[in-house]
Amino acid sequence: MIGKELGGRYEIIEKIGAGGMAVVYKGRDTLLNRIVTVKVLREQFASDEDFVRRFRREAQAVASLSHPNIVSIYDVGQQDGLHYLVIEYVQGKTLKEYIRENAPLDLEEAVDIAIQICDALEHAHENNIIHRDIKPQNILLTPAGRVKVTDFGIARASTAATVTYTGSIVGSVHYLSPEQAKGEAADEKSDIYAAGVVLYEMLTGKLPYSGETPITIALKHIQDTPPPPRELREDVLPPMLEEIVFRAMEKDYQLRYDSAAEMRADLHKVKNMLWSEDTPNQAFTPERGKAANKKRKRRLKPIGYLLLLLLLIGLGYGAYYAFQAYINVAEVDVPNVKGQELAEAQRTLYEVGLSAEVVSRRQHKEVPREAVIAQSPEAGEKVKKGRIIELTVSLGPPMVEVPEVIGLTEREARIILDNEGLKVSPDVERTYNTEVEAGRVISQEPGPGTAQPEGTEVRLVISRGPEPQYISMPDLRGLTLEEAKKKLQEVRLELGMVTFQTSREYFSGQIASQDVAPGDKILQGHTVNLVISSGPGPTPQQAYVTVPVPDDNRQHRVKIVVIDLKGTHVEYNRVHKSGSFVQQYVPFYTRGKIQIYLDEELIKEQKVP
């Protein structure tokens, strides 16, 4: 994809991420000469016409949103079977990454981020757009601290198709509202619930609910109450802020905030309180904070102006002598510190009379964390001693959250892990297990929910089912091949060679013999060879059946059923007068039994011959 141009204007520069639905690239709009983000649908979704139609419709709807806290959608298109979305490029990191690095966040910072999230939700809800997947991974933070909510509408488009594809619960179950966990439709209040969970996570550094499986977590959203945030922080948490969290996360739909604007208004009250001179435990009074923030204006006295003048003169002399010292400084060759750890690079530069300054940090697939990616000036350039060398330092490879694959089939697990940018370790362990069905995942390492570098290998343990036991060989004679296969599968035996031979004992297509005799002991997992009759089969025999009909002035139905090598078949079925006497020759094959029914009630059964 690198270097490819989409739509005649979007040049793909580099891959910057991947998700379950799309691969994300950094691109350049050659028409407007600006950097953009290009999301290209994965192949399994691009081939689903219904999904693509919903994806395009939702993308076009979200493109109407225009808000400083929402990532803008510029274009949506298709080329060479690729369906892509062009959106605003945001320099920064996800809120999830920021929480991992800084949790729990300062109260003022968490409140300010939550206010911006509510601003974005309010604008979307006013335009009848519901996000459905609010989570820190979908919230970007710019270096200036501005919130940018992304993937509006994408969650709505992906839900149905993704569930069909994986056959399991899809979505951010840790941020799922109770109504979504019950399978009900999501609306504006569902987004508010998720925003409450995000605020909880910012304040505590923890998720309100966790569990071994997505189903367990979803049930907790419906039934349980999370620990109060104040118990998970060392500093004092204003009671009103905790009330905002719990009201946003209210399980009772009617008690939750009615709108994002209402939640934002309460957050502004807390923000004013935090910026006032009052402590968080004092009663909330917005005006108090405003008054406390007013600064008194002071005027300098004459002696102050004199001191200021002397200071300026001193600085002037200092600058002159510093300049003279600078232009006479010796030059040195800049050493190559690329690939070195930051501390080592700083030491290397210091030894030749240079200093280092980290000007940026970014993720890199190959350069280890805290190692130097780039330097300016470059190695070999001549500079004066004391020069600052600007360094770009690696944050390590992009981090992804390991999904839960326990209980899934091996194929499903491989697909989900691949979609998240992870690999399945070739060292797959297969072991017997009485509780997990054969072919399904028993355990995984690293475990679900942990953050790992993109490309990390996940080691799977796959069940081989229960350990084989010695069992009695079932009798397959007289069954069809399909019936025999099913019976072998039920007792965990394998079908071996199948041959055909003439038989006058069994009908064509029936099992005539088996290489392991019925009742013999055989170890599960072993193969059984079968011989199938090619005919002509047995000739019929006759049984003479007599049935007296009750003399009660009523009619009665007499039915004669034969169960033999041929199967179960009705040989006689008629209505007779009261007091009559039925005499009938009934055919049967090889061996079996005859059942006599009077008015559909079994009155007699006998073996034949």
N, C-alpha and C positions, 0 to 999 in steps of 0.2 A: 504493500500500500504506500510506502514511503515514496514520495515524488509523484504519485498519481494525482491527477487533477479531476475533481468532480464538478459537474455542472458547468464546465468551461471556465471556472473562476476560483475554485477552492483547492489550493495546492496542499497536499498532505506533507507535513514537515517531520513529525515524529509521533510515536505512540506514547501516550501519557497515562494510560490506565485501561482497565477492562472490568466489566461487570457481568452479571448474569444475562443481561439482555443485549448489550452493545459493547463494542470496542471503541475507546475514546482516543482521538488523535488531536494533536496541535496542528493547526493549519493556518494558511494565509489567504485572505480574500484578495486576489490579484486585481479585482476591479476597484475596490476601495482602499487597497493597500493597508489592511489591518489584520491583526492576529485574531483568529477565531478558534473555537473548539468544534470539532466534527465528530459526531457520534454515528457509528455505522452499525446497523442491526446485525446481529449474529445470524449465520446461515439458517439455523433451525427455525428462527422467527421470520426471516425474510421470505421463506417458502410458504408461510401460512397467510393466505390471501385475506382472511377475516382479520387476523392480527394487524397486518400492514394497513388495511383500510381504517381500522380504529386508531392505529398509531398516527396516521396522517391527519385524520379528522381531529384528534385531540391536540396534536402539535399545532395545527392551524388555529384552534381555539385559544391555546395558551399564548400563541404569538401576539394575540391582541392585548396581552398584559404589558403594562409599561410602568415599572416601579423601581426605585433605586435599590430595593432589597430583594429583587427577583432577577435571576439570570435571564436575559432577554433571548428569545428565539428569533434568529434572523431568517432562516430558510429551511425548507424541507424538500428533498428531491430523491430521484432514483436514477441510477446509471449502471449498466452492465449487470443487472440483477442485484445491485447493492442499494439498499434504502438507507438514507443518511439524514441527519439533522444537524443544522449549523446553528450554534448558539454563541453567546457572548463568552469570551475568554477571560477567566478570572485568575489573577495571580494571587496565590495564597495557599491555605491549607483547609482541610475540612474541620468542622467543629469537633468531630470525633477524635481526630489527631490532636487538636488543641487540648481537649479534655484529658486525653491520655498523658499529655506532657505536663499539664498544669493543675489537674484536679486535686482538691476541690477549688473552683474558681473564687476569686474575690467576690463579695456580695454585689458591689457596684457593677463589676464587669458582667456577672451572670444576669443581673437585672437588665442591663443595657442590651445585651444580646437577645434576651427574651422579648424585650420591647420591639426590637427590629424584626424578629420573627413574627410577632403579632401584626406589625405593620404590613408585612408581606402577605400574611393570611387574610387580613381584612380586605386588601385590594383584590386578591384572587376571589374571595367569597362574593364580593360585590359584583364580580363579573361571572358568577355562577361556575367557577372552577374550584374543584375540591382536590387537594393534593393526594390524600390517601396514604402517603408514605413519608410523613414528616419524621426525620431522624437526623442525628448529628452528621451522618455520612452524606446527607443531601443538603447540608448547610455549609457554605464556604465562608471563610473569614479572610478579608483582604488585609495586607500589612497595615492599613490605616484603621483596622478594626470594624470595617463595614460588613454587615451580614448580607450574604447573597444566597437566597433559597433557590435550589435548582430541582430539575426533574418534575416540574409541575405538569400534571396530565399524563406523564409517561407511566406512572403507576397504574392509572386508570386503564390505559391501553394495554398494559402487559398482563393484568391479573388473570383473565380467562385463559389465554393461550399458555401462559407459564404453568398454570395448574394442570392443564391438559398434558403438557410436555413432561413434567416431572412426576406427576401423580402424587404430589405431596403438598403440604402447606407451604405457601410462598408468601414472602413479605417479611417485614421487620417485626417479628412477633414480640420483641421486647418493647415496642412502642404501639402495639395494637390496642385499639379501643375495645371495651367489652362488647359493644354491638358488632364490631367486625369479627371478634373471636367467636361470636355466636352464629356467624354466617349471614348477618343482616347487612343491609345497605349502609354505606358510610356517607356522612354529610359533614357540614361545617363543624359540628361539635366533635366529630371524630378527629379532625385536625387539631382542635383545641386540646383534646385529651393527650394526643401525641406531643404537643408543645409542652404540656404539663410534665410529661415524662422526661423530656429533654431538659427542662429547668431543674427537675429533681436530680438528674445526672450531673448537671453543671455544679449544683450546690453540694453534692455529696461525693462525686466521683464514682458512684455506683448506680447500677440499674435497680429499679424498684422490685423487679421480679426476675428470678433466674430459675432454671430447672434443667433436667437431663434431656428433655425433648421439647420441641416446639409446642406440642399439645399440652404438656405440663405447664408451660409458661402462659399459654393462652387461657387455661383454666384459672390460673392465679389472677389474671386480669379481671376475670368474671367474679371470683369468689373472695380473694384475699385482700388484706390491707397492708401496704408497705410500711417499713419502719419510718417513724417521723424523721425528716431531714436533720432536725436539731440534734438527734442522738448520734449522727454520723459526722458531725463537725466539732472541731475543738473550740472554735470561737462562738460568739453569741449570734444566734439567728433570730431576726425579728419575727415575732409571732405572726404578724400580718403576712410576711412573705411565705411562711409555711402554710398559712390558710389559702393563699393564692394557688400554691402547688396542689393542695388537696382538692380545692374546688375545681381546678382544671381537670384533675384526674378522678372526679366524682364518678362512681359507677352508675349511679342513678342519673340517667340522661337528663331528666328535668332539673336536677340540682346543679348541673354543670354550667359554666359560663354560656350565656346565650350567643355571644359573638366574640371574635378576637379583639374588637375595639373595647369591649367591656373588660376583658382581661388586661389589655394594655393600660387602661385607665388606672386600675389598681396597682399595676407595676410602676406607673409614674408616681403614684403616691409614695410607694416604698422608696423609689429613687430619690425623691425630694427629702424624705426622712433620712436616708443614708448620707446625703450630702449636707445635711444640717449639722449643727454642733451638738445635737442631742445624741444620747446613746441609743442603740437599737431597742433597748428594753423600755424606753419611755413611750408614752402615748404618742400617737401619730398626729402631728400638726403641720401641714404643708407650709403654711406661711412662716413658721418658725425657721425653717431652713433658709428661706429666701432672705430673711432679715439677717441671719447669721453670716450669710455669704457676702454681705455688703462690706467693702473695705473702706477704711477711713483715708481721706486724702491728707497728706502732710506736705509741708513746704520746707525746703532746705534753709538753714540759717546761713548768714554770711560766711562763717568759718567753714561751712560745708562746701560752698562754692570754691573757696581758696584751696582746700584739700583736693577737690576734684581737678582743679587746674594743674596742681603739682603732679597729680597722678598721670594726667595726660602727657605732660612734658616728659616724665620718667618713661612712659611707654614709648614715646617717640625715640628717645635715645636708645632704649632697649631694642626696638625694631631695627634701628640703623646698624647697631653692632651685630645683631643676629643675622642681618642680611649680608654683612661683610664676612661673617663666619661661614655662612651658607655657600657663597660663591667661591670660597677658597677650600671647600671640603674635597677630599680625594674621592675618586670614582672607584667603584668595584663592579665586578661581574655578578649579575643576579643568578644565584644558584637555582637549580631545578628542584622544586619541592613537590611537584605533582605526584600524587600517590602516597606521600608521607602522611602519617598521622599528624593532626594539628599541632600537638605539643612538640613533636620532632621537627616539623616545618618551622615553627617559631624559633626553636633552638638553632637550626641550621642558618636561618636568616640573621639571628642575633650574632652568631660567631663571625660573620663578615661585616658587621656593623649596620645591618638593616633591621627594620621592625616589621611586624605583620599586623594586618587588620582584616578580620573576617567581614566581608561586605555582603555576602549572601550565603544561604544554605539551600540546597535543593536535593531532591531524591535522585539516585543514580543506581542503575541495575548492577553495575560492575564495580564501582568504587565503594569500598567499605565505609560504614558510618564513621564520621569524624576524620576522614582522610581528605586530602586536598584534591579537588577536581580541576581547578584552573587557577592561574595566577596572573597578575598584571602589575608591573611589566613582566614579559615572558623571560624564561631562562636564557642567559647569555647576553642580555642587554646590559649596557654600562649605565650605571646610575650613581649618584652621589651617596656617600655614607649617610645614614640617618633616614634615607628614603623609606616611605611606608609601602610595603608590597601588599596589594589587595588580593585576598584569597577567597575563592569559592569553595565551600566545604560540603561534603556529602552528608546527607541525612540517611544514607543507606538506600536499599531498594524500596520501592513502594510497598506499603504494608496493606495487607488485606485481612479481613476477619474470617477465620476458618469456619465454614458452615457445618451444620450437624448432618452427618450421613449415616449415623448408626441406625440400623434397622432397614436401610434401603438395600436394594439389590446392588451387586457390584457394578453393573452397567449404569444404574442411576447415580451411584456415588461418583463414578468417573466423570459423568457428564457435568454434575453440579460442581465438582472440584475444578474441572477444566474451565467452566464458565467464570469461576472466581479467580482465575489466573494461578491456580495451584496445580501440582502434579501428584499422581499416585505413584508411590515408591514401588519399584520393581520387586522389592522384597515383601511381597504379599504373603502373609501367614494364613494357612488354612487349617482349621482345627475342628474336632468334633464338639458339638454343643447340643444339649437336649432341649434348650429353650428357644434358640434362634433357628429359624428355617434355613435349610441348606441354600447357599448362594447369597445370603444376606450378611451385612456388616455387623460384627459383634462389637468391635471397638476401633478407635482411630487415635493416631498420635501424629501431630499435636491435636489436642482436644478441641471440641467446638467452642466458638466464641473467643478463642485466643487470637491475638494479632501476630501475624507472621509475614515475613518478606514475600513479595510476589515471586512465584516460581518454587516456593518451598515444597518439598516432597512430603506427602501425608501417607503414613504407613497404615495399612488397613489389615484387620484380622477378619477373615471371612469364615462363616460357619460351613461345615461339611455335614451338618445335621447330626442326629444321634449316632453314637458309635455302633457299628454293625453287631448284631446278635445272631446266635444260631436259632433258627425257627423251623417249624414243620413245613415241608413243601406242600403248597396247596394243590388240589386236583384241578387241572386245567382242561381235562378231556371233555369234549362236547361243546366247549366255548368257541366263539369266533376269535380270530386273531386280535381284533380290537378289544374284545372282552378280556382276553388273556393278557394283553399289554397292560390294561388298567389294573388287573388283579396283581400282576407282578410289581407295578409301580406302588400299589398300596402297601405291599410287604417289603419294599425296597430291594427287589431283585431286578437284574438286568436281562433283557431279551437277547439271546444269542442267535445261532443259526436257525433259519426257518426253511424246511424242505417239504416236498409234497410226495404223497404215495397213494396208490389205490387202496381203498378200504371199503369193506362191506358192512363194517360195524358203525361207522360214523358218516354223516352226510358230507357232501362237498363243502369245503370252507371251514369245517369244524376241526378242532385240535384232536388228532387221532392218538398221539402219544407224546411223552416228554421224557428227556434223558434223566431227570431226577424223579424218582417214583413218588407219588403222593404219600405224605406222612414222613418221608425221610428227612433227616436234619440237614440244613443247608445254611451257610453263613450269608447274611444280608450283604448285598453288593455283588454277589457272584452271578454268572450268567446261566440261563436255562435255555437249552436247545429244544425246539418244537418241531413236530411233524404234523402237517395239515393234510386232511383227507382230500383227494381229488375225485372222490366218488367211487362206485355208484351209490354207496350208502346201503343201509339195511333195508330189507323188505318188510312191509307191514305185517303184523300179527293181529288176530281178532280176539276180542273179549266179549263175552255175552253178558249183558247188563239187564236186570229187571228192576222196575220201580213201580210199586203199588201207589195209586193216587188216592188220597183220603176221600172217604164217602161222607161228605158234609154239605152237599148241595151247593158247592162252590167250584169254580174253575181254578186250576193250579198250573203254574209253569214249571216244567221239568227241564233242567239243563244238566248235560253231561260234559265235563271238562277232563281232558287228558293232559298229563304232564309227563313227558318222556324225552327221549333224545332229540326229538324235533323241536322241543320247547313246550309252551303252554298253548293248547288250542281247544276250541269248543267244537265238539263233535255232534251234539244234539241240543236243541233249544226250541221247545214247543209248549203250547198251552193245551191242557187236557181237561175233560169233563170229570166231575166228581165220581169216584168209584171206579175209574178206568184202570188199566194195567199196561205199563210200558215195557216192551221187550225190544232190545236193540243190540245189534252187533257193533262194537266200537273198535276202530283200528288203533294200534299203538306200535311204537318202534323200539325194539330191543328191550327196554326196561323202563319202568316208571310207576305212575299211580293214576287211578281214576277217581274223580270226585263227582258226587251226585248232589245237585242243589234242587231244593223244592222252594219255589217262590224266593229265589236268591239266597236261601239259607242252606248251608252245607249240612246234609243229613247223613252222608256216608262217604268213606274214603277207603280204597283198597289198593294194594300194590299189585303190579302185573310185571312179568307173568307169575 
